[in-house]
Amino acid sequence: MTAQLIIAAVLLLTLPRFSSAQKLLLAHVAINPGQSMFHVAKDSGILAKYGFSADVVLIPGTPRTIQALIAGDLDYVLAGAPASLRARAQGADVTILSTLSSYSSQRVFVRPDSKLTSFNDLKGKIIGVTQYGSGGDTFLRAALRKSGIKEPEVTILQMGGTPGVAQGLESGRIEVGVLGDSGLLLVFRGRAKPLKGASAREMGFRGTDAPLTTTDRKIKSDRAGVVRFMQAYLETIHYFQTNKAGTARILKKYMGGTSEEDISLWCDDLRGILKPVPYADEEALRAELEMMNIPGNQIPAGYINNSILDELKKSGFIDKLWKN
């Protein structure tokens, strides 16, 4: 066989693989390890391994991200639970396939020069949140109730998204802001500090971190594709847990000059609470509903879809993944 024929044969064999790759649009709402699983999935080559190509976009603000998902503009999102819980309760077809952990990552950050020392010091202050109805906004209002501070005793300022809150703290426009783990980027740079005792964990609030969310119609129209995507997602979690150096190299591209050492330490915090089989924690979701001050704390029917994880567990895929 001539060299030209060999090259032609190779091209014919490889072209279908690329032409059949299913294109996805994936979104996350903040920059932190849990919210960056899509970047790890793409840049590690795991998505391509399962027949996908993808654009990964940052859309600050969970409510607008969920709205885009419902509209059909996105395939899968990593976004806080409150907005999707509200949407499902109002009849939207959003559903979660997985949650990384059973703890909310929300916390209060203040400027480095702030003299505030506890959550009770927030009375009378302006507090920046990403959007009303977001995970941070929901946590803040629940924390205010728990501490005995009435909402009219503070000013809750909607700032459009995670970058808006971060920029408000850095510029001095606000002294106090609520962010998830992405706020640690400001801490690494010396631009903010966490308020002592004012994180969801410290205040005893359980919750969900970066639920993987899609729609019922996506599952009904392309269940085989959703199964493949979940295989890729589970392999990404395995990669995150077992390939620390590779994960740090990937995330460094998206974390504004943060060192690989700081990123690894940051990721280690998540590694300690990640579940190999990341089923949604119903108790944690009921805790989210309690934070949202919704009577009855009943999870809307269909909001959790465990059928894909059940299928992969039964098939032996998960056991094989972790055994290897």
Summary of the structure (lengths in Angstrom):
residues: 324
radius of gyration: 20.8
end to end distance: 39.0
largest distance: 81.5
contacts: 1100
relative contact order: 0.17
helix: 49%
strand: 18%
